[in-house]
Amino acid sequence: MSDKITSLLDLPEFEPEHSTVRLPRLGIELELQELPYDKLMKIRRETDPMLHLIMASVVNHPELKQEEWYHGKMGCATPVDALKKLLRMGEIEKITRESDRLNGYGMGSVLTVHVDDKDMENAATKAALEELEKN
């Protein structure tokens, strides 16, 4: 059991992953960053969650959140409204897919491990013996 605890303690500290997407039509690149769980759950409850996800994920264009850009230049009440006006639906979906991949929703981020019946029986026997030894 202590080997399992040690392996958990040896895990590296959380460092968010980054990825860059390019929008050739606009001539810009967006650097996306993985988001914490709590932030993702909050975004899921928003109207236009895909646009909120993009706003929260982009780290290299802080001007997207500045009133001068979204209100002054784009004529919109919020940064999300300005993104809605700026981006095409396909671009929004592809950027969101990349953000989802960063947040662990991509293929291969979690794999199912199949346990043989014999291995499960051996593990149960070992656990029972350890429990008996404690008592």
Secondary structure, DSSP 8 states (H G I E B T S, - for coil): -HHHHHHHHTS------EEEEEETTTTEEEEEE---HHHHHHHHTSSSHHHHHHHHHB-S-GGGGSHIIIIIIT--SSHHHHHHHHS-HHHHHHHHHHHHIIIIISTTSS------HHHHHHHHHHHHHHHHHH-
